[in-house]
Amino acid sequence: MTISRKCVPFTPFERELSKSTIAIVTAGGVHLRDQEPFNIADELGDLGYREIPPDVNSSQLMVTHHHYDHSDADNDINVVFPIDVLRDLAAEGFIVGLARKHIGYMGYTMQLKAMYEGTAREIANDIDKGSRADAVVLTGG
Amino acid sequence: MKGIPTVLITVSPEVSAQMRPPRALYPKGFKIGNSLGRPGMRDLQKKVLRNALELLGKNTRPGEIITIEYQEYGEQYEPPHVKKPA
């Protein structure tokens, strides 16, 4: 197995969970029904991402991704994008709340450099500047 | 930029390990497309998410993937393996 030689971007978590807001970033191709779907016709993959607001009704979310079976996510988006689950944890006081924005992108690309140096940094900056997230949960498909 | 703490929930631990995520949870045997569990299994989904978030404050070793087994998931699946170079 080839291991990345890049250093691990480890950021310590120094807050209590019960005082923390959490953002979700998923590679599972999740987006709002009225947002432009990811371009699955592009064999190189779609490098874009979609912002998802914290007050979204989960029935307004869908998946556009052709590299995994998302039939379960079509029935319950929480299996890859646990937005309602986060709300439950906030209601229980386990976390304080949801960040101001969450992100969906299509985690399939043949353009790894563009994904790593472009999309990933844009998402990180977007979360850093506008979401007030104290930590991020990452999910794949 | 100071950085934001992250925790990954992965159902492809060997593939994810190649990128050495700072913190990661593998819910053992969950199939691709079921990162949090099966549809409608809210209690299981909450347990997985709680366990993932709890890793944020634990002394994890960057690059290490923590495996947890959840009996209530039911039938387990073999995760994809990384081909070793010949």
gemmi code that builds the backbone of each chain (N, CA, C; Angstrom):
import gemmi

chains = {
    "A": [
        ("MET", (0.849, -1.188, 0.000), (0.000, 0.000, 0.000), (0.890, 1.244, 0.000)),
        ("THR", (0.565, 2.184, -0.877), (1.337, 3.417, -0.933), (0.759, 4.428, 0.042)),
        ("ILE", (1.561, 4.902, 0.945), (1.113, 5.873, 1.939), (1.522, 7.275, 1.491)),
        ("SER", (0.601, 8.213, 1.668), (0.910, 9.596, 1.323), (2.114, 10.090, 2.110)),
        ("ARG", (3.007, 10.778, 1.453), (4.172, 11.338, 2.154), (3.906, 12.761, 2.620)),
        ("LYS", (2.720, 13.250, 2.275), (2.393, 14.595, 2.746), (2.175, 14.537, 4.260)),
        ("CYS", (2.513, 15.604, 4.952), (2.342, 15.588, 6.395), (0.846, 15.592, 6.712)),
        ("VAL", (0.498, 14.999, 7.848), (-0.903, 14.930, 8.239), (-1.333, 16.299, 8.776)),
        ("PRO", (-2.363, 16.890, 8.189), (-2.793, 18.226, 8.637), (-3.620, 18.146, 9.906)),
        ("PHE", (-2.952, 17.834, 10.999), (-3.652, 17.602, 12.257), (-3.894, 18.915, 12.999)),
        ("THR", (-5.139, 19.230, 13.239), (-5.488, 20.409, 14.041), (-6.098, 19.924, 15.347)),
        ("PRO", (-5.511, 20.289, 16.466), (-6.056, 19.827, 17.757), (-7.485, 20.335, 17.985)),
        ("PHE", (-8.245, 19.560, 18.710), (-9.602, 19.965, 19.068), (-9.586, 20.277, 20.555)),
        ("GLU", (-9.790, 21.543, 20.883), (-9.596, 21.944, 22.274), (-10.882, 22.426, 22.940)),
        ("ARG", (-12.012, 22.193, 22.303), (-13.279, 22.621, 22.894), (-14.018, 21.417, 23.460)),
        ("GLU", (-15.061, 21.720, 24.199), (-15.954, 20.641, 24.602), (-16.978, 20.451, 23.498)),
        ("LEU", (-17.344, 19.207, 23.220), (-18.335, 18.954, 22.171), (-19.640, 19.680, 22.459)),
        ("SER", (-20.007, 19.733, 23.742), (-21.289, 20.357, 24.099), (-21.294, 21.865, 23.861)),
        ("LYS", (-20.120, 22.416, 23.530), (-20.036, 23.849, 23.220), (-19.622, 24.064, 21.760)),
        ("SER", (-19.688, 23.015, 20.966), (-19.146, 23.082, 19.599), (-20.238, 23.022, 18.541)),
        ("THR", (-19.989, 23.777, 17.457), (-20.844, 23.658, 16.273), (-20.107, 22.793, 15.255)),
        ("ILE", (-20.865, 21.998, 14.542), (-20.277, 20.991, 13.658), (-20.780, 21.199, 12.232)),
        ("ALA", (-19.851, 21.055, 11.281), (-20.211, 21.082, 9.858), (-20.006, 19.693, 9.263)),
        ("ILE", (-20.781, 19.398, 8.225), (-20.607, 18.146, 7.487), (-20.034, 18.485, 6.117)),
        ("VAL", (-19.008, 17.762, 5.733), (-18.488, 17.842, 4.364), (-18.519, 16.423, 3.809)),
        ("THR", (-19.291, 16.219, 2.754), (-19.414, 14.873, 2.206), (-18.934, 14.799, 0.760)),
        ("ALA", (-18.276, 13.686, 0.467), (-17.854, 13.399, -0.902), (-18.923, 12.576, -1.621)),
        ("GLY", (-20.078, 12.425, -0.973), (-21.114, 11.538, -1.486), (-22.011, 12.109, -2.567)),
        ("GLY", (-21.642, 13.272, -3.103), (-22.426, 13.837, -4.212), (-23.769, 14.412, -3.786)),
        ("VAL", (-23.848, 14.903, -2.535), (-25.126, 15.426, -2.008), (-25.279, 16.901, -2.395)),
        ("HIS", (-26.487, 17.254, -2.796), (-26.797, 18.661, -3.100), (-28.301, 18.876, -2.972)),
        ("LEU", (-28.698, 20.158, -2.969), (-30.122, 20.493, -2.941), (-30.761, 20.144, -4.285)),
        ("ARG", (-32.030, 19.793, -4.242), (-32.714, 19.427, -5.484), (-32.725, 20.576, -6.490)),
        ("ASP", (-32.715, 21.815, -5.978), (-32.757, 22.933, -6.924), (-31.358, 23.489, -7.241)),
        ("GLN", (-30.318, 22.800, -6.812), (-28.960, 23.171, -7.234), (-28.573, 22.361, -8.462)),
        ("GLU", (-27.609, 22.876, -9.210), (-27.160, 22.165, -10.408), (-26.555, 20.816, -10.006)),
        ("PRO", (-27.010, 19.727, -10.608), (-26.448, 18.417, -10.261), (-24.975, 18.336, -10.664)),
        ("PHE", (-24.242, 17.444, -10.042), (-22.856, 17.232, -10.460), (-22.856, 16.614, -11.854)),
        ("ASN", (-21.826, 16.944, -12.606), (-21.761, 16.509, -13.993), (-21.168, 15.102, -14.091)),
        ("ILE", (-22.067, 14.108, -14.103), (-21.574, 12.731, -14.147), (-21.209, 12.309, -15.567)),
        ("ALA", (-21.488, 13.184, -16.542), (-21.110, 12.868, -17.929), (-19.622, 13.124, -18.161)),
        ("ASP", (-19.012, 13.910, -17.285), (-17.596, 14.219, -17.441), (-16.775, 13.063, -16.870)),
        ("GLU", (-16.080, 12.354, -17.728), (-15.337, 11.175, -17.271), (-14.208, 11.532, -16.308)),
        ("LEU", (-13.795, 12.776, -16.320), (-12.729, 13.196, -15.409), (-13.264, 13.518, -14.022)),
        ("GLY", (-14.590, 13.616, -13.900), (-15.211, 13.956, -12.627), (-15.493, 15.441, -12.543)),
        ("ASP", (-16.423, 15.802, -11.639), (-16.829, 17.201, -11.464), (-16.079, 17.762, -10.258)),
        ("LEU", (-15.355, 18.832, -10.455), (-14.530, 19.409, -9.381), (-15.298, 20.412, -8.514)),
        ("GLY", (-16.560, 20.623, -8.824), (-17.327, 21.634, -8.083), (-17.830, 21.122, -6.744)),
        ("TYR", (-18.389, 22.030, -5.981), (-19.031, 21.642, -4.731), (-20.244, 22.526, -4.487)),
        ("ARG", (-21.127, 22.078, -3.621), (-22.367, 22.806, -3.356), (-22.477, 23.106, -1.865)),
        ("GLU", (-22.897, 24.314, -1.561), (-23.138, 24.688, -0.163), (-24.551, 24.290, 0.231)),
        ("ILE", (-24.666, 23.754, 1.424), (-25.970, 23.320, 1.927), (-26.238, 24.055, 3.244)),
        ("PRO", (-27.369, 24.760, 3.346), (-27.632, 25.535, 4.566), (-28.043, 24.629, 5.735)),
        ("PRO", (-27.828, 25.096, 6.967), (-28.081, 24.240, 8.132), (-29.564, 23.964, 8.378)),
        ("ASP", (-30.430, 24.845, 7.874), (-31.858, 24.664, 8.140), (-32.561, 23.911, 7.004)),
        ("VAL", (-31.773, 23.263, 6.164), (-32.366, 22.548, 5.019), (-33.304, 21.434, 5.499)),
        ("ASN", (-34.401, 21.293, 4.778), (-35.267, 20.132, 4.995), (-34.599, 18.964, 4.265)),
        ("SER", (-34.312, 17.892, 4.974), (-33.520, 16.825, 4.360), (-34.220, 16.196, 3.151)),
        ("SER", (-35.551, 16.401, 3.039), (-36.243, 15.878, 1.856), (-35.885, 16.679, 0.601)),
        ("GLN", (-35.242, 17.829, 0.804), (-34.831, 18.651, -0.335), (-33.426, 18.316, -0.817)),
        ("LEU", (-32.831, 17.272, -0.227), (-31.485, 16.870, -0.625), (-31.530, 15.641, -1.512)),
        ("MET", (-30.578, 15.556, -2.411), (-30.486, 14.378, -3.285), (-29.017, 14.099, -3.591)),
        ("VAL", (-28.790, 12.974, -4.251), (-27.423, 12.559, -4.589), (-27.275, 12.479, -6.098)),
        ("THR", (-26.199, 13.093, -6.607), (-25.798, 12.843, -7.993), (-24.366, 12.323, -7.946)),
        ("HIS", (-24.220, 11.045, -8.179), (-22.901, 10.398, -8.086), (-23.052, 9.043, -8.780)),
        ("HIS", (-22.168, 8.710, -9.660), (-22.344, 7.454, -10.395), (-21.261, 6.433, -10.058)),
        ("HIS", (-20.577, 6.634, -8.925), (-19.537, 5.675, -8.578), (-19.809, 4.947, -7.273)),
        ("TYR", (-21.033, 5.029, -6.768), (-21.437, 4.143, -5.684), (-22.961, 4.000, -5.731)),
        ("ASP", (-23.437, 2.952, -5.083), (-24.877, 2.697, -5.048), (-25.491, 3.592, -3.971)),
        ("HIS", (-26.209, 4.645, -4.409), (-26.762, 5.577, -3.419), (-28.265, 5.368, -3.213)),
        ("SER", (-28.743, 4.155, -3.509), (-30.178, 3.912, -3.338), (-30.597, 4.058, -1.864)),
        ("ASP", (-29.722, 3.677, -0.920), (-30.071, 3.865, 0.493), (-30.113, 5.351, 0.852)),
        ("ALA", (-29.176, 6.124, 0.315), (-29.185, 7.576, 0.574), (-30.400, 8.233, -0.070)),
        ("ASP", (-30.888, 7.653, -1.165), (-32.101, 8.191, -1.791), (-33.305, 8.035, -0.856)),
        ("ASN", (-33.264, 6.989, -0.036), (-34.344, 6.756, 0.932), (-34.152, 7.549, 2.222)),
        ("ASP", (-32.921, 7.716, 2.625), (-32.607, 8.441, 3.874), (-31.220, 9.061, 3.696)),
        ("ILE", (-31.212, 10.346, 3.430), (-29.949, 11.035, 3.103), (-28.957, 10.958, 4.255)),
        ("ASN", (-29.501, 10.709, 5.475), (-28.643, 10.684, 6.659), (-27.608, 9.564, 6.648)),
        ("VAL", (-27.760, 8.575, 5.773), (-26.769, 7.491, 5.751), (-25.431, 7.961, 5.183)),
        ("VAL", (-25.442, 9.077, 4.452), (-24.164, 9.657, 4.004), (-24.006, 11.119, 4.428)),
        ("PHE", (-25.120, 11.781, 4.723), (-25.094, 13.208, 5.081), (-25.980, 13.392, 6.312)),
        ("PRO", (-25.410, 13.191, 7.496), (-26.245, 13.067, 8.712), (-26.734, 14.400, 9.285)),
        ("ILE", (-27.471, 15.132, 8.492), (-27.918, 16.462, 8.919), (-29.002, 16.366, 10.002)),
        ("ASP", (-29.946, 15.438, 9.829), (-30.987, 15.267, 10.856), (-30.398, 14.649, 12.125)),
        ("VAL", (-29.386, 13.814, 11.931), (-28.736, 13.178, 13.089), (-28.005, 14.243, 13.911)),
        ("LEU", (-27.340, 15.160, 13.218), (-26.682, 16.273, 13.919), (-27.704, 17.083, 14.704)),
        ("ARG", (-28.862, 17.316, 14.091), (-29.917, 18.077, 14.785), (-30.351, 17.348, 16.048)),
        ("ASP", (-30.473, 16.030, 15.949), (-30.834, 15.240, 17.138), (-29.779, 15.408, 18.223)),
        ("LEU", (-28.495, 15.353, 17.831), (-27.420, 15.482, 18.826), (-27.416, 16.880, 19.439)),
        ("ALA", (-27.781, 17.877, 18.647), (-27.875, 19.242, 19.186), (-29.042, 19.335, 20.172)),
        ("ALA", (-30.156, 18.711, 19.819), (-31.331, 18.743, 20.703), (-31.035, 18.055, 22.036)),
        ("GLU", (-30.164, 17.057, 21.982), (-29.797, 16.335, 23.210), (-28.716, 17.062, 23.998)),
        ("GLY", (-28.132, 18.108, 23.411), (-27.067, 18.833, 24.098), (-25.689, 18.223, 23.919)),
        ("PHE", (-25.593, 17.199, 23.056), (-24.284, 16.563, 22.819), (-23.344, 17.524, 22.090)),
        ("ILE", (-23.915, 18.310, 21.167), (-23.209, 19.425, 20.526), (-24.088, 20.656, 20.722)),
        ("VAL", (-23.528, 21.837, 20.457), (-24.365, 23.021, 20.684), (-25.219, 23.339, 19.454)),
        ("GLY", (-24.720, 22.984, 18.275), (-25.531, 23.275, 17.103), (-24.828, 22.956, 15.797)),
        ("LEU", (-25.506, 23.330, 14.713), (-24.986, 23.063, 13.372), (-24.286, 24.308, 12.836)),
        ("ALA", (-23.229, 24.094, 12.091), (-22.514, 25.209, 11.475), (-23.403, 25.888, 10.435)),
        ("ARG", (-22.981, 27.072, 10.029), (-23.817, 27.858, 9.122), (-23.800, 27.360, 7.690)),
        ("LYS", (-22.851, 26.522, 7.352), (-22.889, 25.911, 6.023), (-22.266, 24.524, 6.048)),
        ("HIS", (-22.738, 23.707, 5.142), (-22.273, 22.335, 4.984), (-21.986, 22.151, 3.498)),
        ("ILE", (-21.216, 21.137, 3.169), (-20.727, 21.034, 1.795), (-20.945, 19.633, 1.236)),
        ("GLY", (-21.382, 19.594, -0.029), (-21.425, 18.338, -0.767), (-20.568, 18.461, -2.015)),
        ("TYR", (-19.784, 17.440, -2.293), (-19.053, 17.399, -3.565), (-19.029, 15.956, -4.041)),
        ("MET", (-18.586, 15.757, -5.270), (-18.581, 14.403, -5.818), (-17.178, 13.835, -5.683)),
        ("GLY", (-17.038, 12.914, -4.782), (-15.708, 12.400, -4.471), (-15.202, 11.400, -5.478)),
        ("TYR", (-15.320, 11.743, -6.723), (-14.695, 10.921, -7.758), (-14.028, 11.877, -8.727)),
        ("THR", (-12.758, 11.701, -8.932), (-12.093, 12.556, -9.908), (-10.856, 11.862, -10.462)),
        ("MET", (-10.577, 12.145, -11.705), (-9.315, 11.719, -12.295), (-8.332, 12.884, -12.259)),
        ("GLN", (-8.784, 14.009, -11.685), (-7.944, 15.209, -11.618), (-7.513, 15.428, -10.167)),
        ("LEU", (-6.691, 14.525, -9.681), (-6.362, 14.527, -8.255), (-5.676, 15.813, -7.813)),
        ("LYS", (-4.772, 16.306, -8.644), (-4.043, 17.516, -8.262), (-5.009, 18.699, -8.148)),
        ("ALA", (-5.909, 18.803, -9.125), (-6.877, 19.909, -9.102), (-7.808, 19.778, -7.900)),
        ("MET", (-8.147, 18.538, -7.554), (-9.006, 18.317, -6.384), (-8.262, 18.685, -5.102)),
        ("TYR", (-7.019, 18.234, -5.002), (-6.239, 18.431, -3.773), (-5.833, 19.890, -3.595)),
        ("GLU", (-5.401, 20.494, -4.701), (-4.872, 21.867, -4.583), (-5.940, 22.927, -4.842)),
        ("GLY", (-7.025, 22.543, -5.472), (-8.073, 23.511, -5.794), (-9.303, 23.317, -4.931)),
        ("THR", (-10.112, 22.338, -5.288), (-11.402, 22.132, -4.628), (-11.267, 21.968, -3.109)),
        ("ALA", (-10.334, 21.137, -2.679), (-10.203, 20.870, -1.240), (-9.873, 22.158, -0.485)),
        ("ARG", (-8.992, 22.957, -1.049), (-8.626, 24.221, -0.372), (-9.787, 25.202, -0.376)),
        ("GLU", (-10.519, 25.225, -1.489), (-11.679, 26.132, -1.557), (-12.713, 25.741, -0.499)),
        ("ILE", (-12.958, 24.452, -0.375), (-13.925, 23.987, 0.631), (-13.430, 24.347, 2.030)),
        ("ALA", (-12.148, 24.089, 2.303), (-11.593, 24.386, 3.631), (-11.706, 25.881, 3.934)),
        ("ASN", (-11.397, 26.710, 2.953), (-11.487, 28.158, 3.165), (-12.929, 28.588, 3.390)),
        ("ASP", (-13.820, 28.006, 2.615), (-15.235, 28.338, 2.725), (-15.767, 27.982, 4.115)),
        ("ILE", (-15.410, 26.808, 4.584), (-15.829, 26.375, 5.920), (-15.171, 27.254, 6.978)),
        ("ASP", (-13.901, 27.556, 6.777), (-13.143, 28.333, 7.764), (-13.716, 29.740, 7.918)),
        ("LYS", (-14.069, 30.345, 6.796), (-14.472, 31.757, 6.846), (-15.958, 31.957, 7.131)),
        ("GLY", (-16.779, 31.079, 6.622), (-18.197, 31.412, 6.675), (-19.102, 30.488, 7.453)),
        ("SER", (-18.542, 29.468, 8.089), (-19.466, 28.491, 8.677), (-19.530, 28.545, 10.201)),
        ("ARG", (-18.518, 29.150, 10.807), (-18.396, 29.149, 12.274), (-18.344, 27.721, 12.831)),
        ("ALA", (-17.814, 26.804, 12.045), (-17.691, 25.428, 12.526), (-16.506, 25.307, 13.472)),
        ("ASP", (-16.691, 24.567, 14.540), (-15.573, 24.264, 15.430), (-14.895, 22.971, 15.016)),
        ("ALA", (-15.618, 22.136, 14.284), (-15.050, 20.888, 13.782), (-15.909, 20.423, 12.603)),
        ("VAL", (-15.313, 19.532, 11.808), (-15.981, 19.040, 10.598), (-16.028, 17.518, 10.624)),
        ("VAL", (-17.192, 16.972, 10.273), (-17.322, 15.542, 10.041), (-17.258, 15.307, 8.544)),
        ("LEU", (-16.338, 14.444, 8.135), (-16.191, 14.121, 6.713), (-16.807, 12.758, 6.452)),
        ("THR", (-17.583, 12.680, 5.368), (-18.099, 11.359, 4.984), (-17.869, 11.137, 3.501)),
        ("GLY", (-17.767, 9.861, 3.134), (-17.685, 9.505, 1.728), (-19.057, 9.028, 1.285)),
        ("GLY", (-19.042, 8.154, 0.272), (-20.306, 7.587, -0.166), (-20.668, 6.429, 0.725)),
    ],
    "B": [
        ("MET", (-4.419, 30.743, 8.044), (-5.495, 29.851, 8.464), (-4.993, 28.910, 9.542)),
        ("LYS", (-5.749, 28.854, 10.635), (-5.345, 28.020, 11.768), (-5.620, 26.545, 11.497)),
        ("GLY", (-6.662, 26.281, 10.736), (-7.050, 24.890, 10.501), (-8.286, 24.537, 11.288)),
        ("ILE", (-8.982, 23.546, 10.815), (-10.218, 23.102, 11.464), (-10.077, 21.619, 11.785)),
        ("PRO", (-10.373, 21.232, 13.014), (-10.304, 19.798, 13.338), (-11.322, 19.009, 12.511)),
        ("THR", (-10.895, 17.866, 12.019), (-11.800, 17.023, 11.226), (-11.787, 15.599, 11.763)),
        ("VAL", (-12.892, 14.919, 11.516), (-12.939, 13.476, 11.747), (-13.662, 12.858, 10.566)),
        ("LEU", (-13.099, 11.782, 10.052), (-13.650, 11.106, 8.880), (-14.396, 9.849, 9.308)),
        ("ILE", (-15.567, 9.635, 8.702), (-16.242, 8.335, 8.825), (-16.048, 7.648, 7.486)),
        ("THR", (-15.340, 6.522, 7.497), (-15.031, 5.854, 6.235), (-15.531, 4.413, 6.222)),
        ("VAL", (-15.993, 3.975, 5.066), (-16.351, 2.559, 4.909), (-15.354, 1.871, 3.980)),
        ("SER", (-14.299, 2.584, 3.641), (-13.202, 2.026, 2.829), (-11.883, 2.315, 3.549)),
        ("PRO", (-11.649, 1.615, 4.676), (-10.524, 2.007, 5.530), (-9.158, 1.930, 4.852)),
        ("GLU", (-8.943, 0.900, 4.030), (-7.621, 0.797, 3.387), (-7.396, 1.949, 2.413)),
        ("VAL", (-8.451, 2.283, 1.680), (-8.344, 3.375, 0.710), (-8.117, 4.690, 1.452)),
        ("SER", (-8.900, 4.923, 2.513), (-8.770, 6.175, 3.268), (-7.412, 6.284, 3.944)),
        ("ALA", (-6.881, 5.154, 4.409), (-5.612, 5.187, 5.143), (-4.477, 5.705, 4.272)),
        ("GLN", (-4.615, 5.542, 2.981), (-3.560, 6.031, 2.087), (-3.366, 7.542, 2.208)),
        ("MET", (-4.451, 8.236, 2.548), (-4.364, 9.694, 2.682), (-4.045, 10.121, 4.116)),
        ("ARG", (-3.919, 9.156, 5.005), (-3.555, 9.419, 6.405), (-4.430, 10.510, 7.033)),
        ("PRO", (-5.726, 10.261, 7.141), (-6.604, 11.266, 7.759), (-6.223, 11.478, 9.226)),
        ("PRO", (-6.368, 12.705, 9.727), (-5.963, 12.982, 11.109), (-6.751, 12.176, 12.151)),
        ("ARG", (-8.038, 11.947, 11.872), (-8.850, 11.102, 12.762), (-9.868, 10.403, 11.877)),
        ("ALA", (-10.088, 9.118, 12.122), (-11.045, 8.418, 11.264), (-11.682, 7.256, 12.007)),
        ("LEU", (-12.954, 7.036, 11.710), (-13.723, 5.919, 12.258), (-14.162, 5.010, 11.106)),
        ("TYR", (-13.939, 3.713, 11.285), (-14.469, 2.720, 10.343), (-15.540, 1.910, 11.066)),
        ("PRO", (-16.826, 2.143, 10.745), (-17.864, 1.279, 11.295), (-17.784, -0.064, 10.571)),
        ("LYS", (-17.308, -1.065, 11.282), (-16.903, -2.326, 10.651), (-18.027, -2.985, 9.856)),
        ("GLY", (-17.715, -3.289, 8.611), (-18.635, -4.047, 7.777), (-19.747, -3.242, 7.131)),
        ("PHE", (-19.791, -1.926, 7.384), (-20.814, -1.103, 6.721), (-20.461, -1.021, 5.238)),
        ("LYS", (-21.480, -1.142, 4.387), (-21.183, -1.117, 2.957), (-21.058, 0.318, 2.442)),
        ("ILE", (-20.463, 0.436, 1.288), (-20.336, 1.749, 0.657), (-21.738, 2.295, 0.413)),
        ("GLY", (-21.932, 3.555, 0.803), (-23.265, 4.150, 0.716), (-24.006, 4.101, 2.030)),
        ("ASN", (-23.390, 3.492, 3.040), (-23.998, 3.371, 4.377), (-23.036, 3.889, 5.452)),
        ("SER", (-22.445, 5.042, 5.253), (-21.430, 5.516, 6.204), (-21.947, 5.592, 7.640)),
        ("LEU", (-23.228, 5.948, 7.793), (-23.809, 6.100, 9.136), (-24.677, 4.918, 9.526)),
        ("GLY", (-24.887, 3.988, 8.610), (-25.779, 2.863, 8.873), (-26.810, 2.738, 7.768)),
        ("ARG", (-27.866, 1.981, 8.049), (-28.901, 1.792, 7.029), (-29.987, 2.863, 7.151)),
        ("PRO", (-30.788, 3.038, 6.098), (-31.862, 4.038, 6.134), (-32.801, 3.811, 7.319)),
        ("GLY", (-33.159, 4.900, 7.977), (-34.146, 4.822, 9.049), (-33.612, 4.341, 10.383)),
        ("MET", (-32.365, 3.877, 10.439), (-31.811, 3.368, 11.704), (-31.220, 4.541, 12.488)),
        ("ARG", (-32.100, 5.422, 12.953), (-31.635, 6.673, 13.549), (-30.791, 6.452, 14.809)),
        ("ASP", (-31.191, 5.487, 15.643), (-30.404, 5.259, 16.859), (-28.984, 4.828, 16.513)),
        ("LEU", (-28.849, 3.958, 15.515), (-27.517, 3.538, 15.074), (-26.762, 4.719, 14.453)),
        ("GLN", (-27.439, 5.486, 13.643), (-26.801, 6.649, 13.013), (-26.274, 7.613, 14.078)),
        ("LYS", (-27.061, 7.797, 15.133), (-26.631, 8.700, 16.210), (-25.408, 8.132, 16.935)),
        ("LYS", (-25.427, 6.819, 17.143), (-24.312, 6.196, 17.845), (-23.016, 6.350, 17.040)),
        ("VAL", (-23.112, 6.128, 15.729), (-21.928, 6.249, 14.870), (-21.420, 7.694, 14.875)),
        ("LEU", (-22.336, 8.635, 14.753), (-21.922, 10.039, 14.711), (-21.335, 10.474, 16.064)),
        ("ARG", (-21.957, 10.022, 17.158), (-21.394, 10.336, 18.480), (-19.980, 9.779, 18.599)),
        ("ASN", (-19.809, 8.522, 18.199), (-18.482, 7.897, 18.301), (-17.459, 8.646, 17.457)),
        ("ALA", (-17.873, 9.086, 16.281), (-16.952, 9.837, 15.413), (-16.573, 11.165, 16.069)),
        ("LEU", (-17.564, 11.876, 16.567), (-17.284, 13.180, 17.187), (-16.420, 13.021, 18.442)),
        ("GLU", (-16.631, 11.933, 19.163), (-15.824, 11.706, 20.374), (-14.346, 11.513, 20.036)),
        ("LEU", (-14.056, 11.066, 18.829), (-12.650, 10.898, 18.439), (-11.918, 12.234, 18.374)),
        ("LEU", (-12.687, 13.326, 18.195), (-12.053, 14.649, 18.099), (-11.225, 14.964, 19.337)),
        ("GLY", (-11.714, 14.549, 20.488), (-11.041, 14.901, 21.731), (-10.142, 13.802, 22.267)),
        ("LYS", (-10.030, 12.708, 21.518), (-9.217, 11.599, 22.013), (-7.806, 11.692, 21.470)),
        ("ASN", (-6.933, 10.966, 22.115), (-5.525, 10.974, 21.723), (-5.289, 10.044, 20.541)),
        ("THR", (-5.891, 10.369, 19.416), (-5.719, 9.500, 18.258), (-4.370, 9.781, 17.608)),
        ("ARG", (-3.872, 8.781, 16.906), (-2.611, 8.964, 16.183), (-2.972, 9.288, 14.742)),
        ("PRO", (-2.538, 10.437, 14.244), (-2.894, 10.802, 12.864), (-2.539, 9.691, 11.890)),
        ("GLY", (-3.471, 9.367, 11.044), (-3.252, 8.297, 10.079), (-3.854, 6.972, 10.527)),
        ("GLU", (-4.173, 6.878, 11.821), (-4.744, 5.631, 12.339), (-6.260, 5.649, 12.160)),
        ("ILE", (-6.826, 4.512, 11.781), (-8.280, 4.434, 11.611), (-8.849, 3.538, 12.704)),
        ("ILE", (-9.761, 4.092, 13.487), (-10.353, 3.362, 14.607), (-11.541, 2.546, 14.096)),
        ("THR", (-11.522, 1.244, 14.365), (-12.613, 0.367, 13.942), (-13.552, 0.109, 15.114)),
        ("ILE", (-14.848, 0.291, 14.878), (-15.853, -0.047, 15.890), (-16.905, -0.940, 15.230)),
        ("GLU", (-17.302, -1.991, 15.940), (-18.299, -2.914, 15.416), (-19.673, -2.559, 15.989)),
        ("TYR", (-20.677, -2.549, 15.139), (-22.047, -2.238, 15.556), (-22.921, -3.429, 15.181)),
        ("GLN", (-23.257, -4.232, 16.187), (-24.025, -5.460, 15.931), (-25.363, -5.154, 15.264)),
        ("GLU", (-25.970, -4.023, 15.648), (-27.317, -3.726, 15.160), (-27.366, -3.442, 13.660)),
        ("TYR", (-26.190, -3.262, 13.026), (-26.175, -3.012, 11.587), (-26.644, -4.246, 10.818)),
        ("GLY", (-26.366, -5.428, 11.377), (-26.771, -6.660, 10.693), (-25.685, -7.165, 9.768)),
        ("GLU", (-26.084, -7.675, 8.623), (-25.119, -8.276, 7.681), (-23.966, -7.326, 7.390)),
        ("GLN", (-22.750, -7.876, 7.442), (-21.569, -7.046, 7.201), (-21.017, -7.277, 5.795)),
        ("TYR", (-20.293, -6.314, 5.325), (-19.745, -6.343, 3.964), (-18.224, -6.187, 4.012)),
        ("GLU", (-17.576, -6.793, 3.047), (-16.117, -6.686, 2.942), (-15.771, -5.345, 2.305)),
        ("PRO", (-14.908, -4.574, 2.939), (-14.556, -3.279, 2.332), (-13.628, -3.469, 1.136)),
        ("PRO", (-13.560, -2.483, 0.258), (-12.626, -2.586, -0.868), (-11.188, -2.613, -0.374)),
        ("HIS", (-10.363, -3.395, -1.043), (-8.952, -3.485, -0.658), (-8.083, -2.751, -1.666)),
        ("VAL", (-6.957, -2.292, -1.179), (-6.007, -1.608, -2.054), (-5.086, -2.654, -2.649)),
        ("LYS", (-4.933, -2.616, -3.971), (-4.044, -3.581, -4.622), (-2.596, -3.260, -4.276)),
        ("LYS", (-1.903, -4.313, -3.844), (-0.490, -4.091, -3.523), (0.314, -4.090, -4.819)),
        ("PRO", (1.334, -3.246, -4.903), (2.143, -3.234, -6.127), (2.857, -4.562, -6.313)),
        ("ALA", (2.910, -5.027, -7.571), (3.531, -6.334, -7.861), (5.031, -6.268, -7.616)),
    ],
}
model = gemmi.Model(1)
for chain_id, residues in chains.items():
    chain = gemmi.Chain(chain_id)
    for i, (resn, *xyz) in enumerate(residues, 1):
        res = gemmi.Residue()
        res.name, res.seqid = resn, gemmi.SeqId(i, " ")
        for name, pos in zip(("N", "CA", "C"), xyz):
            atom = gemmi.Atom()
            atom.name, atom.element = name, gemmi.Element(name[0])
            atom.pos, atom.b_iso = gemmi.Position(*pos), 0.0
            res.add_atom(atom)
        chain.add_residue(res)
    model.add_chain(chain)
structure = gemmi.Structure()
structure.add_model(model)
structure.setup_entities()
